[in-house]
Amino acid sequence: MSDAKITASDAGCWLEGSQGWTNNHRVVGRAVSYGFVVPKEYEEALEDYRQNGPSASENSWEAMVGQGGLSDQATDFLQALAPNDYEFVWDAGELSLMTSAEAEAFGHHG
């Protein structure tokens, strides 16, 4: 497990929206740097998605970006480490850490 901490000073953009579909595997990498362990059953899908992007198999896409998929699991892991009153918010492919008040004003009701 990593000793890395998420603090209020980490608020802001974590994954730039212009990176498109790659942010779905990049969030996993960020979570791993904080101690997230990729479940064994997702390893093959992650590698296929990372290597092939839009050409990855339908099963890999679903495993990565489907509801409750690996991207969601990684985001939930980061959220669990976020300071009180801070939320990770996805919008237009961009991941940001912001205060809960900012998130609510942004339309996120986490």
N, C-alpha and C positions, 0 to 999 in steps of 0.2 A: 504494500500500500504506500502511496506517495504521501509525503508530508506537506505537499503543496496545499495552500489554503486559498479560498476565494473570499475576497474582502470587498468592502464598499469602494475601495480605490480601483477595483477591477471593472467598475461600471463603465459601460460604453459598448461599442461594437466589438463583437468577438469574431464574427465571420462575415465578411463583406459580401453583400448580395450579388455583386458582379461576378462572383466565382461560380454562380449557378449550381448545377446539380452536384458539383464536387463538395459543396457544403454538407451534404448528407453523409459523406464518409469523413469529412474533416471534423465534424462535431464528435465523431467517435474517437478520432485521434486526440482531440482536446480533452475528452473525458478520460481516456486512457492515461494521459499525463497527470490526471488527478486521482488515479487509482482504479478507474473502471476496468473491469475484466470482460472482454468480449466473450459471450457464451459460445461454447464449442460449436453448437448447432448453427451459429451465424458466421463462423470464420470463412467458410467457402463463399458464401454470398457476399461478404464484405470484400474479399479479394476480387471476385468477379466484377462487382460494382466499381471498385477502385480502378481496376485495369481496363475495363471495357465501357464504363459509363453508359451512354445511350444504347450501346450494343449488348449490354449485359442481359442475361436471361430474365424472363418475366418473373421467375421465382426469386431471383436475386433482387430485382427491383422491389418486389412485394416485401421481402425480408428486410430490406433497408428502409423503405419509405412508406410502407403500408402502416395503417393505424396500429400502434404498439410495436412497430418494427425497431430495428437497431438504432436508427436515428432518434426516435422517440425515447428509447431506453437510455441512450447517452445523454440526451437533454434532461431527462428526469434525474439522472445521476448528478449532473451538474447543479440542477435546481436544489437537490437535497443538501448540497454543500454551500449554497448561496447564503449570504447573511440574512438575518431576519429583515423583513420588509423589502427584499429585493427579489426580482423575478427575471428569468430568462424568457425572452419573447422572440418568436420567429415572425418576421414580416417580409414579404417579397423576397424570400430566400436568404434574408440576412438575420443573424442571431445577435441579439444585444442583451446585456444585463442592465437593468434599470430598477429604480425604486418601484415599489408596488403602486404608489400614487401615480408615477409616470406611466406605468403599464396600464393602469385603469384609464387614465386620460387617453392613452393610445388605443383603447378599445379592447385590451386584454383583460379578461376576468378570470385570473388564475387561481 
